[in-house]
Amino acid sequence: MEFPRFTFNPKEGIDNPALVITDDSEPDLSLVPRLCQLKRLEGQSFGFYLRKDQRSWGFEIRNVEPWSPAEHSGLRDGDRVLEVNEEYVENMDFNRVVRKIQSCGLYLFVLVMRREEYEQAVSIGVDMQTLAKASKGAHWSRPKLCHISRHPEHGLGMAISAQAGQKGQYVVSTVTDSPAEKAGVRTGDRLIWINGVMVSKLTHSFLSRTVRKRGDSVTVLVIDSESECCYVRRKMPILPVVAECCSLPHAAKTIHLVKGCNGYGFLLRQEKLAGTQLIVHVLREVDVGSPAERAGMEDGDLLLAVNGEPVEFMEHEDIVKKIRQSGDKVILTSISIPGRDFYRELGISPLLFHDQCTLQDDKQQAAPHCTKSQSGTPLRNGDECLTYLTMYVQDREETGAGFNSDCVQDQSGTLTTQV
C-alpha cells in the first residue's frame, strides 16, 4: 500500500497541524510549587539555612542537614521559598520571615520551587503569588483561630453538631450577631480544634457541654468546607500555625527601650513559674521614671524576645549578653503571666500571631550599654558588639527554632540564617 507523498507549497503554507509552528509561548504547566511539611522535636532545629538572594530578591534554602526534618520533608539546597505557613513571603522583609519561622513552634509548612523552575518562571514573567495560590485550589482560604467570649445572657451563640456518617467531624452553626459570629465563626464552618485539643478526639456530648458551660470563653479553630477539601487534597493538617488570628486576648507587648544615663532601669531574673517546673525570664524591679517604665514595662511580665528573636529557651546569661550587645536601643517583647498561661493551654507560642513592629532598618544597635544582671548589679560595657543586618545572619544556635539574626560589627560578607 502506497501512502500519498506530502509536498510543501510555499504559497499555501503548511496544512499539517502536527507541523504548525507558533511563536506564542504559554506558561509551563510543570511549574507547580511543592509543599514541604516539617515537624521537629523540642530542642531540635529544622535543619536548614535561609538566605536572601541578592539577584532575584527571593529566599533560598541552603545547607539542608542530613537526617533533619528539612531533608525528611523534601527540602533541597537551592529551593526558593514562596510561602511560610500558608502566607506569601516574597514581598516581606527578610527579618519578618525569620520571625515567622522562629515563632511557629514544632510545625513548619514551606511552599517552595526548585531553583531552575523558579528562574524559568521569573524569566517568562509568571506572577509568583498567583502561582502559589493556584497550587491550593480555586476556593481555598486559611482556617480561622477565633476567641469567643461568653455573653451573660445569650452565651456563646454557637451550636455544634456531628457530621452525618463521619465520626469525629463536627459542624458549627451560629446565631446572628452572637459572640461566635462576631469572633469570626460562620454557620457551616467545620470545627477542627477547641481550647488546644483536636475535636476528632472528643465526643459530641463533651463538646456540647464545653460550649454550654465552659468558663467565660472558648478558643476554636474553624474552616469552611471548601477550604477543608483543599487541605485534605494536599494532605496537609489543619493547625493553628497556618491560621488567621481573630482577636486573641493577652497579646504580647512590644517595648521599645532607649538607654538612659542609668541604663534601662529594670532587672531581668530567671525564675521557676509557680506550680510548674518551667523556667522563665521575668522582668522585675522596674525603676520609677526609668526608660523601662516610660515604655510600658510592668513588673512580673515574662520576656519572650529580644530584637524580635525568641529567647524563652535561652540561658539567662545569653539573654543578658544579647541585650548588652544591642547598643543604646533595644526592642523587648513580653507578656503577662495570665497571657502566658492562656497560650500554654492552647499549646501555641504567644509570638505566633504577634505582629512585631519593623526594626528600624535593623542596624541601629551597635554601641554597648548598661543594664542590670540577675543580682541587680549593672553589667559592664561589652567589648564585642553585634548588630543586625537587614538580610543576613551570622551565628548558628540551637535555641527555639534555631534562627540567630546577628552579625559581627564592621565585618562584611554575605551571611545566612539557620532554622
N, C-alpha and C positions, 0 to 999 in steps of 0.2 A: 504494500500500500504506500503510495506516494503522498507526501504532505505538500501543500501549496507553498511555494517559495515566497518569502517575505522580501519585498523590495522597498527601499526608502525613497520617497518622493519629497524633495526639499520644499516644494511649493505647498504640498498638503500637510507636511509635518508628520509626526508620529501618531498613529491611531491605536497603538497597542498600549492600553492603560498600565500594563506592567512596566513599561519603559518610560512613562511620563516623569519628567524631572521638574521639580519646583524649587523656588528659592524661599518659599515660606517655611520658616523654622518654628516648630512647636516645642513647648517645654518637654523635656524628657520625663516621661511618666515614672521612670525608675528613681527619680529624685524624691524619695519618700524618707522623712526623718524616722529614726528608730528610738523607741523609749527604753531607757535603761533604769531598772529598779534596784536601788542599793539599800541593803539593810546591814547595819553594823551592830556590834555588841557594845555594852557600856565600856568606856575606856579605849575602844578600838577606833582607829581612823578609817575613813572611807577608802583611803589608799590611792590618791592621785593628787597631782598638782594642777592648778588652774593658772593660766596666764593670759594677758591681753595681747592680741596680735596687732602690732602697730600698723601693718599694711591694710588689713581688711576691717580693723576695729571689732573683730569677733573675739569670742572667748574660746580658748583652746585647751583641751585636756592634754596633760603631759605626765610622763613618768608614772604610768599605771603600775602599781606594785604587784608582783606575783602573788597569787592566792588571796588577794584582798577582795573586799566587797565590790570594789570598782571593776576588777578583772572578772569576777564571777558574774557581774551584771551584763558584761559585754562591752564595757567602755574600752576604747583603744587609744593609744597615743595618736595625737593629731585630730581627734574628733572635735568638731566645733559645736558649742553649746547654743541651742536656740531657746530652750525653756528650762527653768528650775522650778520644780514642784508646780507644774501647770501654769506658770507665769512667764510670759515672754521677757527675755532679759537683754536682747541685743541692743536695745536703746537705753539700757540702765548704766549707771556709773559702776565701775568695777568694784568699788568697796561695798556698794549696796548688794551686789551679787554675792560677795564674800559673806556679808552678814546674813543673807538669806540662808546660805548653806550652813553657817555656823549655828544658827538657831533652830534648825529643822529637827534636831533630836536624832533618833535612831534610823529614820527613814529618809531617803532622798530619791527623788524622781527627776531624771535628766533626759530631755529630748535633744538628740544630737544628730549630726550628719558626718559622714566621712569627709576628710579634708578635700579630696578630689571632687566629690559630689557638691560640697559647699562652694568650692571655687567655680565649678561649672555653672551652678545655679546663679551665682553672683555675676558671672560673665554674660549670661543671657538675660539678666535683668529680672530674675524671679524675686517677688516680694516674699521675704523670709517669714514674716509674721503670718501672711496668708497661707503659706505652705505649712507652717506649724499648726495653724488652726484646722486646715483641711485634713490633717492626719488624724484628727479626733472624730470627725463626723459633722454633718450639717447642723445637727440640733444639740451640740454639746454645750454645756455650761458647768462651771465648777460647783461643787457642793457648798452648802452654807452652814457655818457654825453659828448658832443662834442662842442667845441667853434670854430666857423668858422669866420675867418677874411676875409673881402671882398677884392678882388683883384681890383686895379684901373680900369683895362680894362675888365677882364673876370667875375667880380662879385663873387658870392659865388660858382658858378659851381654846383648848385643844383636846381632841379625842384621838385615840389610836386603835386601829382595827387590823386584824390579821388578814394578810392576802390569801384569798381562797386557793387552797391546794398547794401553797408554798410555805413550808414550815420555816419559822424563824424570820419571816419577812413581814413588815408592817407598813401600813399607810396612815398618813396623818390627815385629819380634817380639822379646820379651824372655824371659829366664829368671826364674823365681820367686825373689824375694829377691836378685836380682842388683843390681849398682851402677846399671844403667839403670833398673830398676823402682823402686829406692829414690829415684832422682833425679826420678821423676815420669813416665817414659815407660811407655806401656802397649802390649801386643800389639794390633796392628791400627791403631795411630796412623799417620797419613801423615807422612812426613819431608819438611819444607819447606826446611830450611836447616841447614847444618853448618859450624861454625867460620867463620862470616861469609860463606859462599857459598851461593847458591841451588842446590839439588840438581838442578833442571831443567837446569842447565848441565853436570852431571857424569855420567860413565858409571858403570854399576853396578860394574864392576871397580875403578874408582878409589875408590868409596865402600866397597867391601868391604875394600880394602887399608887405608883410613883407619881403619875400625873395628878391624881386626886389629892394626895396627902403630903407629898414630899416637900417639906420646908417652904421657904418663901420663893424659890426659883428652881429652874432646871436649865441645863445647857444641852442642846441637841444638835446633832449633825444630820442634815436632811439634803435630799437631792431630788430633782424632778425625774419622772420615769424615763423620758427620752435620754437624758444625760446618763442615767444609770445604765441604760443599754450600751451607751458608748464606752463606759468604763468596763462593763462586762466583756464587750467585744475586744477591748485592748488588754484584757486580763490584768487589770490594774485595780488594786484595792482602794476603796474609798476611805480616806483617812483625814483627820483634821489638818495635817500638814499641807494638803492640796486645796484646802477650803478657803472661801472668802469669809472674813470675820464680820459678824453683825453685832457690834456694840457689846463686847465682853466687858465685865466690870473689872475693877482693880488693875487698871492699866499701869504698866511700868512707866516710870518718870525719868525724863532726861534732864540732867543737871549740868549746866554749862558753868564751869568754875574758872575764875581768873585769880591768880595768886595775889594775895595781899602782902604787906610787909611782914606779917607773922605767919605766912603760909596760907593754907586754905581754911584752917580753923575747924578741923574735925579729927576724930580718932577712928581708925579702922581696926576692928577687933575680929579675931577668929573665935567663934563660939559654937557650942553644940545647941541645935534647935531643941527647945523644950519638948520632952516626950518622945524624942526620936534620937537616932544615932547620927543624924545628918549634921555635918559640919558646914557652917555658913559664915560668910563675911559680913559683918554688921557695921553700920555707920553709927558711931557713938559720940557723945560729948560735943555736940555742935556749939561752938562758941557764939555768944550773943554778938551781933553786929559783924560777924565774920563773912567772908565771901560765900562760905557754905550755907549759912543761914539766909543770906540775901538771895541765893539761888534756889531756895526752897527745900534744902535738905532737912530731914527730920530724924531725930534720934530713934534708933531701932530699925530703920529701913535696912533691907538686905541689898548688898551690892551685887549686880548682875553682870555689868560690862564696864570696861574702861576703853574709851575712844571707840566704842562700837564692837569691841572684841569680848566675847563671853568669858567670864573669869570664875564662874561658880565652882568649877572643879580644879582650879589652880591653887597652888600653895600660897599661903599668906605673903611670904617674902617676895614671891614673884609678882604678886599684885602690887605691893608697895613699890617695887622696882619699876613697874610699868607706869605708875602714877608719877614717880620721880622723874622718869625719862620723858615725860610728856612736855616738859617745858613750863612756861608761865600759864598755859591754858590746858585744861583737861575736861573731857566730857564723860560723866559718870551716868550709868543707868541703874536705877534702884527700884525696889518695890516694897510695899508694906508686908508685914508678916501675914496678915489675913489674905493679902493678894497671893503670896507665895503658897499658902495652904490651898487656896482656890485652884491654882494651876496644877499643884501636885495631885489633887483629887482627880482632875481631868487627865492627868498624865501627859501634859504638854508643857513646853517651855514658855514662861511669861514673855520671852523675847520673840516668840513665833510671829505674833501679829503686831509687834511694836514698830511703828513707823518712825524710824530714827531720823532726826534732823541730819541733813548733809553736813559732814565735817568740812569746815571752810577750807576748801582746796586741799585738805588732808596734809598740809605741810607747814602748819603754823606752830607745831610743838617741837621746839628744838633746844631751848635753854633749860638748864637744871633749875630745880626749885625745892623748897622745903615743904614737907608735910609732917604728919605725926606717925610714929610707929605704934606697935601694939601696946607698948608701955606708956605711951603719951610723950615720948621724947622725940623732938623733931629730928628727922633724918638729915644726914649731911648732904650737901650738894654732890651729885654724882659726877664723875669724870667722863663716863661714857654716856652719850645721848643717842636716843633713837628717834626717828621721825617718820611720819607717813609719807609715802608717795602715792599719787592718785591711782596708779595702775599696777604697782608692783609690791611684792612682799619678799622678805629675805629668809628669816629663820623658820625652822620647822619644829613644831612642838606636838606632843601627843595629848593635848588638853581639849576637852569638848569634842567638836567635830574636827579639830586639828588645824584650823587656819591660824596663821600668825601674820599680821599685817604691818610688820616693822621693817625698816632698812637702816643700815648704819649711816649716820650723818656724814656728808661730804664724800660718800663713796658712790661712784657712778656704776652704770651697768644695768642690764635687764634682769629683773628679779621675778620670782614666782611665788605663788601661794599654795600651800599644801592643804588638802582636806584631810 
